[in-house]
Amino acid sequence: MSIGIPGIKSILSNLNIPALNIMQTASLEATAQNDSVIILSATGSGKTLAFLLPVLKYFSDTGGQGF
């Protein structure tokens, strides 16, 4: 799946995140379809990134114009 956020793959690589996990990918896919998402997972599993990726995608798509 393409993330659709310019430069994000190199940023994630620099943070030692070689690929998105299933939870992060599902979060992007669900929000792309305007679905709600509830994520329950252990500490350190990537929930924060799963939350932030759709937000970053939105700002990337709107040119940073906000809500």
C-alpha positions as CSV (number, residue, x, y, z in Angstrom):
1,M,0.0,0.0,0.0
2,S,1.3,3.4,-0.9
3,I,1.2,5.7,2.1
4,G,0.7,8.8,0.0
5,I,2.7,11.2,2.2
6,P,5.7,12.7,0.5
7,G,9.0,11.8,2.2
8,I,7.4,9.6,4.9
9,K,9.2,6.4,3.8
10,S,12.6,7.9,4.3
11,I,11.5,9.5,7.6
12,L,10.2,6.1,8.9
13,S,13.4,4.4,7.7
14,N,15.5,6.9,9.6
15,L,13.4,6.0,12.7
16,N,14.2,2.3,12.1
17,I,10.7,1.6,11.0
18,P,11.2,-0.5,7.8
19,A,7.5,-1.1,7.1
20,L,4.1,-0.4,8.6
21,N,2.6,-3.1,10.8
22,I,-0.8,-4.5,10.1
23,M,-2.5,-2.2,12.7
24,Q,-0.9,0.9,11.0
25,T,-1.9,-0.2,7.6
26,A,-5.5,-1.0,8.7
27,S,-5.7,2.4,10.3
28,L,-4.8,4.1,7.0
29,E,-7.1,1.9,5.0
30,A,-10.1,2.5,7.3
31,T,-9.7,6.2,7.5
32,A,-9.3,6.4,3.7
33,Q,-12.8,5.0,3.6
34,N,-14.0,7.5,6.3
35,D,-14.5,4.6,8.8
36,S,-14.0,4.9,12.5
37,V,-11.1,3.1,14.1
38,I,-10.6,1.7,17.6
39,I,-7.2,0.2,18.3
40,L,-6.4,-1.8,21.4
41,S,-2.8,-3.0,21.6
42,A,0.2,-3.4,23.9
43,T,2.5,-0.5,24.7
44,G,5.2,-0.1,22.1
45,S,3.2,-1.7,19.3
46,G,2.8,1.4,17.1
47,K,-0.6,2.8,18.1
48,T,0.7,6.4,18.1
49,L,2.0,6.1,14.6
50,A,-1.3,4.4,13.6
51,F,-3.1,7.4,14.9
52,L,-0.8,10.0,13.3
53,L,-0.4,8.6,9.8
54,P,-4.0,9.4,8.8
55,V,-3.6,12.9,10.3
56,L,-0.4,13.4,8.3
57,K,-2.1,12.1,5.2
58,Y,-4.9,14.5,5.6
59,F,-2.6,17.5,5.9
60,S,-0.5,16.2,3.0
61,D,-3.7,15.9,0.8
62,T,-5.0,19.4,1.8
63,G,-1.7,21.2,1.5
64,G,-1.6,21.8,5.3
65,Q,-4.8,23.8,5.2
66,G,-6.2,22.2,8.3
67,F,-9.7,21.2,9.0
